[in-house]
Amino acid sequence: MNSDDIIAFEAHGHRDKSEGKIDGLTAITISKNENHTYTNDGIYSVHVFGEESAERFRKVKDARAAAQKTVASRVPSLLTDDAITTTMSTVGPRPFHTGHFIDALRTAFPDLWKSLVARYGEGGQGAGTHYSAFSAVAHALHWAASRGVLDKLEDYVTAPAHLNWGSPVIRYWTGPGGFSDQVFPDEVPPHGSYLEGAVTTVKVNKYERSKGARAACLSYYGTRCQGCDLDFSVRYGERGRNFMHVHHLLPLKEIKKKYKVDPIADLRPVCPNCHAMIHRREPMLSIDELRAIVK
């Protein structure tokens, strides 16, 4: 992922001003000067994070390219990967939205939060601030996700009114690997050489692979297998913390194209061994049938 994937630019055309936004929050403003001529190299001025660049540009595409470089160089420095990882470990809900992360950041790194507020001001753009500490955190999370520090989900929630977020919705996030780093039974890389014959495929569906749904399921039920009661953190210590598969209760043939998964009603945490046994043959086992076997 690069800046082109993160920053969404408005069409500038003949307008006096356009914006580049990250998830609905303005990061870049490009303004056309009133006194330009065809020979003037300073037609466009650029504000990044509310601060004006000393350089002017003749073409809007050059202004955008320079602004993207500035964003890429500055956003990661706002919050280090270690600070983001430490803060994530203290966030209660999983998955969490940006507001949850900000609340945790205030507690985990109060001095860092104070410095962000001192530089940008508190509150979202809805509070009347062109660029705020909230904006800085949201942008830092996006860039951290591009480096694999955490996962950006496609799920949103209505922005809480007290945040004055500026955008009507606020994004959800989860830990790297969708909270559980799920690896499926008999899963192998799509390319490579296999010296011992054909590869056997165990079918799982896209709902079991959804990072957002999986994270919500594990947040609700926890990470103890509902078949054999295995807790990976007890067996393997820190290496096994937060690891668990999720299993979809509805058979594949009963899932319709317009079906929307309910992580609480439709998914259950199971360990890889139990997951493999559930799917080993048709009809697949129910959770109760699985429990009867492993007693």
C-alpha positions in Angstrom: 0.0 0.0 0.0 1.3 3.5 -0.8 0.1 7.1 -0.5 -2.0 6.7 -3.7 -4.0 4.0 -1.9 -4.5 6.1 1.3 -5.0 9.7 0.1 -8.2 10.4 -1.9 -7.9 13.7 -3.9 -10.9 15.7 -5.0 -11.0 16.8 -8.6 -9.4 20.3 -8.8 -10.3 21.5 -12.3 -10.9 25.2 -12.3 -11.8 25.4 -8.6 -9.8 27.6 -6.3 -9.2 24.9 -3.8 -9.3 21.1 -3.5 -8.5 18.6 -0.7 -6.7 15.3 -0.3 -8.4 13.2 2.4 -7.5 10.1 4.4 -10.7 8.3 5.4 -12.7 11.4 5.1 -10.3 13.6 7.2 -8.5 16.3 5.3 -4.7 15.9 5.2 -3.9 18.1 2.2 -5.3 21.3 0.8 -4.2 22.6 -2.6 -5.1 26.3 -3.4 -4.8 28.1 -6.7 -3.3 31.6 -6.3 -5.4 34.5 -7.7 -2.5 36.3 -9.4 -1.1 33.5 -11.5 -0.1 33.8 -15.2 1.0 31.2 -17.7 4.6 31.9 -17.0 4.3 31.9 -13.2 5.7 28.8 -11.6 3.9 29.4 -8.3 0.3 28.8 -9.3 -0.5 26.3 -6.6 0.2 26.4 -2.9 0.0 23.4 -0.6 -1.1 22.9 3.1 -0.2 19.6 4.6 -1.7 18.9 8.0 -2.8 22.6 8.2 0.8 23.9 7.6 1.7 25.7 4.4 4.6 24.5 2.3 7.2 27.0 1.3 7.3 25.6 -2.2 4.8 26.7 -4.9 3.9 24.6 -8.0 2.9 25.3 -11.6 0.9 22.1 -12.0 -1.6 20.6 -9.6 -0.2 17.1 -10.2 3.2 18.3 -9.0 1.6 19.9 -5.9 -0.1 16.6 -5.1 3.0 14.6 -5.6 5.0 16.9 -3.3 2.2 16.8 -0.7 2.1 13.0 -0.8 5.8 12.8 0.0 5.4 15.2 2.9 2.5 13.1 4.3 4.5 9.9 3.9 7.5 11.3 5.7 5.6 12.9 8.6 2.7 10.7 9.5 4.8 7.7 10.7 6.8 10.0 13.0 3.6 11.1 14.8 3.2 7.7 16.4 6.0 5.0 16.3 5.1 1.4 15.6 6.0 0.5 19.1 3.7 3.2 20.5 0.8 2.0 18.3 1.4 -1.7 19.3 1.6 -0.8 23.0 -1.6 1.2 22.8 -3.4 -1.5 20.9 -2.6 -4.0 23.6 -4.6 -1.8 26.1 -7.7 -1.2 23.9 -10.6 -3.1 25.4 -13.0 -3.8 22.5 -11.9 -5.9 19.5 -12.2 -4.7 16.8 -11.8 -1.1 17.9 -12.5 2.2 16.2 -10.2 5.2 16.0 -12.0 6.8 19.0 -11.3 3.8 21.1 -7.6 4.0 20.1 -7.4 7.7 21.0 -8.9 7.0 24.5 -6.3 4.3 25.1 -3.5 6.5 23.7 -4.4 9.3 26.2 -3.8 6.8 29.0 -0.9 4.9 27.6 1.1 7.9 26.4 -0.2 11.0 28.1 2.8 13.2 27.2 2.6 12.1 23.5 -1.1 13.0 23.4 -0.4 16.3 25.0 2.2 17.1 22.4 -0.2 16.2 19.6 -2.9 18.4 21.2 -0.5 21.3 21.7 0.5 21.1 18.0 -2.8 20.5 16.3 -5.6 21.1 18.9 -8.1 18.6 20.2 -11.3 17.5 18.6 -12.2 16.4 15.1 -12.8 18.7 12.1 -16.4 19.0 13.3 -15.1 21.0 16.2 -13.9 23.7 13.7 -10.3 22.7 13.6 -8.8 22.3 10.1 -6.4 19.6 11.3 -6.5 18.1 14.8 -4.8 15.6 17.0 -7.6 13.3 16.1 -6.7 13.7 12.5 -3.1 13.0 13.2 -3.9 9.7 15.0 -6.3 8.6 12.3 -3.7 9.2 9.6 -0.9 7.5 11.6 -3.1 4.4 11.9 -3.6 4.3 8.2 0.1 4.5 7.5 0.8 1.9 10.2 -1.7 -0.4 8.5 0.2 0.0 5.2 3.3 -1.4 7.1 1.4 -4.3 8.6 1.4 -3.0 12.2 -2.4 -3.4 12.4 -5.2 -4.3 10.0 -7.6 -1.8 8.6 -11.2 -3.2 8.4 -13.8 -2.2 5.9 -16.3 -1.8 8.8 -17.4 1.6 10.1 -19.5 2.9 12.9 -21.4 6.2 13.2 -19.0 8.7 14.7 -19.8 9.4 18.4 -21.2 12.9 18.7 -18.9 13.9 21.5 -15.8 13.4 19.2 -17.0 16.1 16.7 -15.3 13.8 14.2 -16.1 15.8 11.1 -16.9 12.6 9.1 -20.3 10.9 9.8 -18.5 7.5 10.2 -15.4 6.3 12.0 -13.3 3.3 10.9 -12.7 0.0 12.7 -9.3 -1.6 13.1 -7.9 -4.8 14.6 -4.5 -6.3 15.4 -2.3 -7.7 12.6 -3.7 -10.8 11.0 -7.2 -10.0 11.9 -6.6 -10.5 15.7 -6.1 -14.2 15.5 -3.6 -14.8 12.6 -5.9 -17.6 11.4 -4.3 -20.3 9.4 -6.7 -22.9 8.0 -6.4 -26.7 8.2 -4.2 -28.1 5.4 -3.7 -24.6 4.0 -0.6 -24.4 1.7 0.9 -21.5 -0.3 -0.7 -21.1 -3.8 2.6 -21.6 -5.5 5.4 -24.0 -5.0 6.6 -27.6 -5.5 5.0 -30.5 -3.7 7.0 -33.7 -3.8 4.5 -36.1 -2.1 1.6 -36.0 -4.5 -1.6 -34.0 -4.7 -2.6 -31.4 -2.2 -5.8 -32.1 -0.3 -8.0 -29.0 0.1 -10.2 -28.4 3.2 -13.0 -26.0 2.1 -13.7 -23.0 4.3 -15.7 -20.0 3.3 -15.0 -16.3 2.9 -17.0 -15.5 6.1 -14.5 -17.5 8.1 -11.7 -15.5 6.5 -13.3 -12.1 7.1 -10.9 -10.2 9.4 -13.7 -8.0 10.8 -16.2 -10.8 11.4 -13.5 -13.0 12.9 -12.3 -10.2 15.2 -15.9 -9.5 16.4 -16.5 -13.2 17.0 -13.4 -13.6 19.2 -14.1 -10.4 21.0 -17.5 -11.7 22.0 -16.7 -15.4 22.7 -13.1 -15.2 23.7 -10.2 -17.3 22.4 -11.0 -20.7 24.0 -12.0 -23.5 21.7 -15.7 -24.3 22.0 -15.0 -27.9 21.0 -12.2 -29.1 23.2 -11.8 -26.0 25.5 -8.1 -25.4 24.4 -6.7 -22.0 25.3 -3.5 -21.4 23.2 -2.1 -18.9 25.7 -2.2 -21.6 28.4 -0.6 -24.2 26.2 2.0 -22.0 24.4 2.3 -18.8 26.5 2.6 -15.4 24.9 3.2 -17.0 21.5 -0.3 -18.5 21.6 -2.1 -15.4 22.9 -5.2 -14.4 20.9 -4.8 -17.2 18.4 -7.9 -19.2 17.5 -9.8 -20.2 14.4 -13.5 -19.3 13.8 -16.0 -21.7 12.3 -19.2 -20.8 10.4 -22.2 -22.7 11.7 -24.2 -22.5 8.5 -23.3 -25.1 5.8 -21.8 -23.6 2.6 -24.7 -24.8 0.4 -27.2 -22.8 2.6 -25.4 -19.5 2.2 -26.9 -17.2 -0.3 -25.1 -14.6 -2.4 -26.7 -11.7 -0.5 -26.0 -13.3 2.9 -24.4 -11.0 5.5 -22.6 -12.8 8.3 -23.5 -12.1 12.0 -20.3 -12.7 13.9 -22.1 -13.5 17.1 -24.9 -15.7 15.8 -23.1 -17.4 12.9 -19.4 -17.9 14.0 -17.8 -19.8 16.9 -14.2 -20.1 18.0 -12.6 -23.5 17.5 -9.0 -24.7 17.5 -7.4 -25.9 14.2 -7.7 -29.6 15.2 -11.4 -29.3 15.9 -11.9 -27.1 12.8 -10.4 -29.8 10.7 -12.5 -32.5 12.2 -15.7 -30.4 11.7 -14.9 -30.0 8.0 -13.4 -33.5 7.4 -16.4 -35.0 5.8 -20.0 -34.2 4.9 -22.2 -33.5 6.6 -20.0 -31.3 8.8 -20.2 -31.7 12.6 -22.2 -29.4 14.8 -20.5 -27.9 17.8 -22.5 -30.2 20.1 -21.6 -33.3 18.0 -17.9 -32.2 18.2 -18.1 -31.9 21.9 -19.6 -35.3 22.3 -16.6 -36.8 20.4 -13.9 -35.0 22.4 -15.3 -35.6 25.9 
